[in-house]
Amino acid sequence: MPRREITSFSNPTIKALRSLRDKKHRQRERRFLAEGLRLLTDARESGRVPEVLVMASKRDPHPLIDALERAVEAAGGDVIETTPDILSKITGKDNPQAVAGAFAEWDTSLGTIERDTAPIWLVAQALRDPGNLGTMLRTGDAVGAGGLILIDDCADPFGVEAVRASMGAIFTQTVVRARWDDFLPWLRAGSGQLVAASLREAVPYRGAPYASPCFVMVGNESQGLPAAYEAACDLRVTMPMRGRADSLNAAVAAAVLAYEVLATLEG
């Protein structure tokens, strides 16, 4: 499909793209937005191409934008050129980057996981902050994790804030959504050590006996993990708190623990 130009705010395609910032419309359409050349290039290099590519007119030429356009056209997608003002309305940012894309959501079921393909997997229970979710995806990418498993009612990984905070890791990490009552039997049906950051009968996180594949679990930002979930873990570890704070941010705790697991497994 050749590139087309849209200059009207009332165009149905523009309205549909703008609506993807709203969770209700995003879930109905099973599409989500990503903005910026880096994120879209990460997506393309990971084998995911937007169904709709939107480019700002009067943008600076760039070979990566050209590569994106060719990839979208080859996949039968829609390439749109529009004004910076309209692109701003689509993304919700006053100073949008030169490109944005609408992607089809992919399968996030437990069946997509091949647990033995990575030594570490991150697990978050009732994680509500999309920034924390995106940070955990970035951490997973950094430590070579297989992906992020979201347990119970978590923030939407395809929401604009989470996608932006992931810095492209939404495209490089497997993302799974499951209920605890489904996740635990799935885990116990194969290999896998479940480790929780905890204060209940926990051992120091440094030097703990981690084993691959290691599923590193953190809980809700304010309440932590339910006691029953912690009791089901193979290993509970704690991190020293030297100051007045009694806990770390959930995403920070996951990162510290993931790097310790990585060091242990590689050592």
N, C-alpha and C positions, 0 to 999 in steps of 0.2 A: 504494500500500500504506500503510495507516495506521500511525502510530507505535506501537511496541510496547515494553513494559517488560520488562527481564530483570534479575533480582536474584540469580541463582545463578551461582557460579563454574564449575559443571560443565555449564552450558548449551552445547550443541554450537556455536552461533554464536560465543559468547565464546571457546571453545577454538580455533575456526578463526581468529578474529581474532588471538589471542595467538600462534598459530603463525607468523604472518607476520613476526614479529621474527627468525625463523630463516631463513637463506638457502635451505636445502633446501626448506622448505615454500613459501617465497615464489616460488621458481623453478618449483615444481611447479604452484602455483595461478595463477601469472602475475598476482599481485596484490601490492600493497605498501601500507604504512601511512604516513599523514601526520597530524601532530597540531598542533592550535592553530588558532584562528579566522583568524589572518592567512594562514597557509599555505592553508587550505581556501578562504578568500575569493579569494586569488590564483588558485587552481585554477579556481574557478567563473568568475571574470572572464576566464580564459584559455580557457574553453570545456570544462574538464574537471570532471566531477562525480563524487563518490565513489559506488561501488556500494552501500556501506554507510556510513551516518553514525551515529556513536555520540555521545550527549550525556549529560553528567553530570546527575543529578537535583540539585535545589536550586541550580542555576546561576543567575547573575544574568541577567535577560532582556537580549537584545541584538538589534537589527534585522538584523544580519548573520547571526546564527544562524538567525533566522526565514527569511531569504532562502536560506540553505543548505538548510534543511529543505524549503522549497517546491521548490527546484531538484531535489533528490534525489527527491522524490515525483513530480515531473513527468516525471522520467526513468525512473520505475518502480523506483527503488532502495529500499533497506531503511533505515528510520529507527528507531534503538534508543535508549531512555532507560535508563540503568543507574546504579549507585551510583559515587561517586568511587573507592572501593576497587577495584571491578572495572575501571573505566577505567584506573586505575593499573597493574593487572595486564596489561591489553592493551598499554599504551604502554611499560611498563617504567620509568616515572618515578614517583618518590615523590609529587610534586606535579604531576599532569597538568593540562593546560589543560582547558577545559570541553568541547571537542569533538575528535574524531578521525575519520578516514575511511579506508576501504579502497578503493583505486583499482585499476582494471585497468591492467596495464602496456600500453604502446603500442609500435608498430613502431619499432625502433631500427636499421633497416637503412640502408645508404648511399642507397638509392633515395628516402628521405624528404627528402633535402637538395635544395634549389634554390639552388645556390651564388651566383647573382647577386642574391639577395634581400637580402644583407647584405654590408657591406664587409669584415667581419672574422669569422673562424671560429677557435675555439680547438681545439687538438688536444693530447691527452695520451697519452703512450706508457707503458704499464705503470705507471700511477699507482696506488699501493696504498693510500694513506690516504684514507678516505672524507671526512674533514674537508677535505683539499686538493681533492677532487673537488667537494664542495659549494661551496667558495670559488671555484673556477674557474667554476662555473655562475653564481654571484653576480657575478663579474667580467664574464662574458659579457653578462649582463643590463645591467650598468652601462654598458658601452661600446657597447651596441647590436649585439653580435655575433649571428650567426645561430644559433649553438649550439656544443656541445662534442662533438668526435669522440674517442671512446676507442679507442685502438689497442692490440691484443694483450690481455694479461691485466691488466685494471684492476679497481679496486674496483667493487662493484655500485652503480650510480647510484640504484637503487631501495631500497637498504638504509636502515634507519632513521637511521643516523648521517649518511649523505650527504644524504638528504632534509632532515633537520633543519638541516644546515650550509648548504644551498642557500638557506634563508630564502625559499622560494617559487619560486626560479628554475628548479627542476626542472619547473615548469609553464609557464614563459615561454620556455625555451630548447629548441631541438631537441637531442635526445640521440641519438647514433649510436654503435654498437659495431661494430668491424670489425678484421680482421687487416691487417697492413701490406701483405701481398701482394695484398690486394684494394683497399685504400685508394689506394695509389700509382697503379695503372693507372686507377682511377676519377678521380683528380685530374687526371692527364695527359690524360684524354679531353675536358677542357673548360678553361675559364679558371681561373686560380688560381695564386697565388705561395705557395710553401711556405717559411716562415721558421723557423729554429731558433735558440733560445738555445744558444750553443756557445762553446767555446774553440778549436776547430780552424779555422784560416784564416778567422777571423771579423773583421768590421768593427765599429766602435763602433755601438751601437744607436741613438744620437742622430744624426739626419740620414741614416740609411740609406735607400736607394731602395725604399721599400715601394710595393706596387701592389695594387689592389683587383680581385677579392676576395683578401684576405691570410689565409693559414692559418698561425696562430701556434702552433708546436709546442714543447712541453717534454717532458722525459723522466722516467724513474723517479727517485724522490726520492734514492736512494743511488747509483745507477749512471749516471744521465743517459741520453742517447740513444745507441744503438749507432752505431758509426762509419759503417756502411753507410747508416743512416737519415739521418745528417747529410750524407753525401756526396750523397744524392739531393735535398737541398734547393736551392732557387734562391738562397737568401741565408742566411748564418750571421752572427749578431750576438752581441756580447759586451757585458756591463755592467761598469763599473768596480767593483772591490772595494777599498775604502779601508782596511779593517781586517784582522784576522787570518783571518776566514772566507773560504773559497775559492769559495763559491757561495751563492746565495739559495735559500730554500724554493721548491719548484717552482711552487706556486700564486702566490706573491709575484712570482716572475720573470715568470709569464704575465701578471699584472696590470700590472706596470711596462711590459712590452713592448707589451701591448695598447693602453695609453693613448698610448704613443709612436706606434704605428701609426695610431691614431685621429687624433692631432694632425697627423701628416703627410698623411693622406688628406684631412682637412678643410681643411688649409692651402693 
